[in-house]
Amino acid sequence: MSGRGEGDLTLVVRKPCFNLPTGCPDCLPVYFYLKLANLHFHLDFNLIYPESDIIPYVETGNYVAYNNERGGVIECLKQDSIVDLDTEFHSVPEWVSAKSMVSSWLADAAIYELWLGTDGGSAQKVFYSDLPWPIGKVLYFKKVHSVKLQLGINKENAERREEQIYRNANLAYGALSTRLGEQDFLFNNRPSSLDALVLGHLLFTLQVLPETSVLRSKLLEHSNLVRYAEKYMTELVEVGTSSMPSSSSSRSSSGASSSTPRRGPYNWSSKPKTKPKKEKTNEEKTFKRRAKYFVGAQLVAVLLFLTLMGRGDDAEVELDDDEGYDYSD
């Protein structure tokens, strides 16, 4: 590690869930990259801006590497000589093509499954469960619309694009399974950023996506990839990192002692005592009445938004070949 970043590293990610240090598919590869590099770092959770494209990010001293800069956090760490696991692989064609396949085909499959291919429950838990329900719903539907544009999906080509996404993912799993065999790592028996990307994707698919997921079922056909993911889940995901943070930004160590204290069950000893009912004041009654009006206004806003979104989908501009998008085989 270069002397440029003094002090401990801090990795800021979206919240932990699904027995993972973070449920975010963008954050997991960075977590595994730092783990495979044997770097001590702190894990910090940002619950305030769930859709911010700067997350994940790494900071140490005056140095910060954001997800939306120079190809992402891992590339920033390599370019700035903080930590580079890929020095032996930059000129290896097979490694470069494998990394490109994971960053495109599997990344597209993961985002499709998270937002479009399933019921959306996992996405809402990872991104919006800490927000008020109406706001979370609006942001969710806005993201779904954005993902459709990103993947080039419209009403006319939705079925064809879905088939292509799953076909590409299946080809990628087959290639990775063949490449891995019974080895510990994908290339030269040593870790690289490719291993971090693949581990992040595999554990996201196995842990976050529901059992009904098509992508998950395709992955389960490759037993050595599943064993590979389970091996490093055991070795690199430390006990306690999946505990929910207690505030909007809660830091926990991801070094030798990353576990957080656990509270005992609520009903360990006896039933909670019933508090005597308190007479409500006029101010409390007024506040409650205004709160109902506020919630009602939010619901109306959500309905208006969904109505406008529906009209927007009907008038959606199709992406044609003249714009440079070609999704044919």
C-alpha positions in Angstrom: 0.0 0.0 0.0 1.3 3.4 -0.9 2.1 6.0 1.7 -0.3 8.3 0.0 -3.2 7.1 2.1 -2.2 7.4 5.7 -4.3 5.8 8.5 -7.0 3.2 8.3 -9.1 2.9 5.2 -12.9 3.3 5.5 -15.2 1.7 3.0 -18.6 3.4 2.9 -21.4 1.1 1.5 -25.1 0.6 1.5 -26.6 -1.1 4.5 -25.9 -4.8 5.5 -28.7 -7.3 4.9 -29.3 -10.8 3.7 -26.4 -12.1 5.9 -23.9 -10.0 3.9 -21.8 -6.9 4.9 -23.9 -5.0 2.4 -26.7 -6.0 0.1 -25.6 -3.7 -2.7 -24.3 -5.4 -5.9 -22.0 -2.4 -6.5 -20.5 -2.4 -3.0 -19.8 -6.1 -2.6 -16.9 -6.3 -5.1 -15.1 -3.5 -3.4 -15.5 -5.1 0.0 -14.1 -8.4 -1.4 -11.3 -6.6 -3.2 -10.0 -5.0 0.0 -10.5 -8.3 1.8 -8.5 -10.3 -0.8 -5.8 -7.6 -0.6 -5.6 -8.3 3.2 -6.1 -4.6 4.0 -7.5 -3.6 7.4 -10.4 -1.3 6.8 -13.5 0.1 8.6 -17.0 -0.5 7.3 -19.3 2.5 7.3 -23.0 2.5 6.3 -24.7 5.4 4.4 -28.5 5.2 4.9 -29.2 8.8 4.0 -28.7 8.8 0.2 -29.6 5.3 -1.0 -29.4 6.2 -4.7 -26.2 8.2 -4.7 -23.9 7.1 -7.5 -20.8 8.0 -5.4 -21.5 4.9 -3.2 -19.5 2.8 -2.6 -16.5 5.0 -1.8 -13.2 4.6 0.1 -11.5 7.3 2.2 -8.3 7.5 4.1 -6.7 10.7 5.3 -7.4 13.3 2.6 -7.8 10.7 -0.1 -11.3 9.6 -1.4 -12.1 7.3 -4.2 -15.7 7.4 -5.4 -17.7 4.9 -7.4 -18.6 7.4 -10.2 -15.0 8.3 -10.9 -12.5 6.8 -13.3 -14.2 3.4 -13.7 -15.1 2.9 -10.1 -13.5 2.5 -6.7 -11.3 -0.5 -7.6 -9.8 1.2 -10.6 -9.2 4.4 -8.6 -7.3 2.4 -6.0 -5.2 0.8 -8.7 -4.5 4.0 -10.6 -3.6 5.9 -7.4 -1.2 3.1 -6.2 -3.3 2.4 -3.1 -3.6 -1.3 -3.8 -3.3 -3.2 -7.1 -4.0 -6.9 -7.3 -3.8 -7.0 -11.1 -0.2 -6.2 -11.9 0.4 -9.6 -13.4 -2.8 -9.7 -15.4 -3.1 -6.4 -17.3 -1.6 -8.0 -20.5 -3.3 -11.4 -20.2 -5.9 -11.5 -22.9 -8.0 -14.3 -21.3 -8.1 -12.3 -18.0 -9.1 -9.1 -19.7 -11.9 -10.7 -21.7 -13.2 -12.6 -18.6 -13.3 -9.3 -16.7 -15.1 -7.6 -19.5 -17.7 -10.4 -19.6 -18.3 -10.1 -15.9 -18.6 -6.3 -16.0 -21.1 -6.4 -18.9 -23.1 -9.6 -19.2 -23.3 -10.5 -15.5 -23.7 -6.9 -14.4 -26.6 -6.5 -16.8 -28.2 -9.7 -15.5 -27.9 -8.7 -11.9 -29.4 -5.2 -12.4 -32.2 -6.8 -14.6 -33.0 -9.3 -11.9 -32.9 -6.8 -9.1 -35.2 -4.3 -10.6 -37.2 -6.0 -13.4 -36.9 -9.8 -13.2 -38.3 -10.3 -9.6 -41.0 -8.7 -7.5 -38.7 -5.8 -6.4 -38.7 -6.9 -2.7 -34.9 -7.3 -2.6 -34.3 -4.0 -4.2 -36.6 -2.1 -1.8 -35.0 -3.8 1.2 -31.4 -2.9 0.0 -32.1 0.7 -1.1 -35.4 2.1 0.3 -36.5 0.3 3.5 -35.1 3.2 5.7 -37.1 5.8 3.8 -40.8 6.7 4.3 -43.0 4.4 2.3 -44.3 6.9 -0.3 -40.8 8.3 -1.0 -39.3 4.8 -1.2 -42.1 3.7 -3.7 -41.6 6.8 -5.9 -37.8 6.3 -6.0 -38.3 2.6 -6.7 -40.5 3.2 -9.8 -38.2 5.9 -11.0 -35.3 3.5 -10.8 -37.2 0.8 -12.6 -37.8 3.3 -15.5 -34.1 4.2 -15.5 -33.0 0.6 -15.6 -35.3 0.0 -18.6 -33.6 2.8 -20.5 -30.1 1.7 -19.4 -30.7 -1.9 -20.7 -32.5 -0.7 -23.8 -35.8 -2.3 -22.9 -39.2 -1.2 -24.3 -42.6 -2.8 -24.8 -41.6 -4.1 -28.3 -38.3 -5.8 -27.4 -38.8 -6.7 -23.7 -39.2 -10.5 -24.2 -36.2 -10.6 -26.6 -34.0 -8.6 -24.4 -34.9 -10.8 -21.4 -33.9 -13.9 -23.3 -30.7 -12.4 -24.4 -29.7 -11.2 -20.9 -30.3 -14.7 -19.4 -28.5 -16.4 -22.3 -25.5 -14.2 -21.9 -25.4 -14.8 -18.2 -25.6 -18.5 -18.7 -22.7 -18.4 -21.1 -20.7 -16.3 -18.6 -21.4 -18.8 -15.8 -20.3 -21.7 -18.0 -17.1 -19.9 -19.0 -16.2 -19.0 -15.4 -17.0 -22.5 -14.2 -14.7 -24.0 -16.8 -12.0 -21.5 -16.0 -12.2 -22.0 -12.2 -12.3 -25.8 -12.2 -11.3 -26.8 -8.6 -8.8 -23.9 -8.1 -9.0 -21.4 -5.3 -8.8 -18.4 -7.7 -9.7 -17.8 -11.3 -6.1 -17.1 -12.6 -2.6 -18.1 -11.6 -3.9 -19.4 -8.2 -3.8 -15.8 -6.8 -6.5 -13.2 -6.2 -7.3 -10.4 -8.6 -10.0 -7.8 -9.1 -11.7 -10.4 -11.3 -12.2 -12.6 -8.2 -13.6 -9.7 -6.3 -16.1 -8.9 -9.1 -17.1 -12.5 -9.5 -17.5 -13.1 -5.7 -19.5 -10.0 -5.3 -21.9 -11.1 -8.1 -22.2 -14.7 -7.0 -23.0 -13.9 -3.4 -25.4 -11.2 -4.4 -27.2 -13.7 -6.6 -27.2 -16.4 -4.0 -28.0 -14.3 -0.9 -30.0 -11.3 -2.1 -32.1 -12.6 -5.0 -35.2 -14.7 -4.1 -35.4 -18.4 -4.6 -37.7 -17.8 -7.6 -35.0 -15.9 -9.4 -34.1 -17.2 -12.9 -30.5 -16.0 -12.6 -30.1 -17.7 -9.2 -31.4 -21.0 -10.7 -28.9 -20.8 -13.6 -26.0 -20.2 -11.2 -27.0 -23.2 -9.0 -26.3 -25.4 -12.1 -22.6 -24.7 -11.6 -21.6 -26.4 -8.3 -18.0 -25.3 -8.4 -19.0 -21.6 -8.6 -21.3 -22.1 -5.6 -18.6 -23.8 -3.6 -16.2 -21.0 -4.5 -18.7 -18.4 -3.3 -19.4 -20.3 -0.1 -15.7 -20.8 0.6 -15.0 -17.0 0.6 -18.3 -16.2 2.3 -17.0 -18.2 5.2 -13.4 -16.9 5.1 -13.9 -13.2 4.2 -17.4 -12.2 5.5 -16.8 -11.7 9.2 -19.4 -12.4 11.9 -21.4 -9.3 12.8 -20.9 -7.3 9.6 -24.4 -8.2 8.5 -25.9 -6.6 11.7 -28.0 -3.5 11.0 -26.4 -0.2 11.8 -28.3 1.7 14.5 -28.1 5.1 12.9 -28.0 6.8 9.5 -24.2 6.4 9.4 -22.8 3.7 11.7 -19.2 2.6 11.6 -18.0 -0.9 12.5 -14.5 -2.3 12.2 -13.9 -4.8 9.4 -10.5 -5.9 10.8 -9.8 -8.4 13.6 -12.9 -7.5 15.6 -15.7 -6.4 13.3 -18.6 -8.0 15.2 -21.1 -5.7 16.8 -22.7 -6.2 20.2 -25.9 -8.2 20.1 -28.9 -7.4 22.3 -30.8 -10.1 24.0 -34.3 -11.1 23.0 -37.0 -8.5 23.9 -39.0 -10.9 26.0 -36.1 -12.6 27.9 -37.4 -12.0 31.4 -41.0 -11.1 31.5 -43.8 -9.3 29.6 -43.4 -5.5 29.4 -45.4 -3.6 31.8 -48.5 -1.9 30.4 -48.2 1.9 30.8 -51.3 3.8 32.0 -53.1 5.6 29.2 -52.2 9.3 29.0 -54.8 11.9 28.2 -54.0 13.6 24.9 -53.5 17.3 24.9 -55.0 19.6 22.2 -51.6 20.1 20.7 -51.1 16.3 20.3 -54.6 16.0 18.7 -53.8 18.8 16.3 -50.4 17.3 15.4 -52.0 13.9 14.8 -54.7 15.4 12.6 -52.1 17.3 10.6 -49.9 14.2 10.2 -52.9 12.4 8.7 -53.3 15.2 6.1 -49.6 15.0 5.4 -49.7 11.3 4.7 -52.8 11.7 2.6 -51.0 14.4 0.5 -48.0 12.0 0.0 -50.3 9.3 -1.2 -51.9 11.6 -3.7 -48.5 12.7 -4.9 -47.5 9.0 -5.4 -50.7 8.3 -7.4 -50.1 11.3 -9.6 -46.5 10.2 -10.1 -47.5 6.7 -11.1 -50.1 8.1 -13.4 -47.6 10.3 -15.2 -45.1 7.4 -15.3 -47.7 5.2 -17.0 -48.3 7.9 -19.6 -44.5 8.3 -20.1 -44.2 4.5 -20.7 -46.9 4.7 -23.4 -45.1 7.5 -25.1 -41.7 6.0 -24.6 -39.3 6.7 -27.5 -37.9 3.6 -29.0 -34.1 3.1 -29.3 -33.2 2.3 -32.9 -30.1 1.0 -34.5 -29.2 4.5 -35.8 -28.3 5.5 -32.2 -25.6 2.9 -32.0 -27.4 0.4 -29.8 -27.3 -3.1 -31.2 -28.5 -5.9 -29.0 -28.7 -8.6 -31.7 -26.6 -11.7 -31.3 
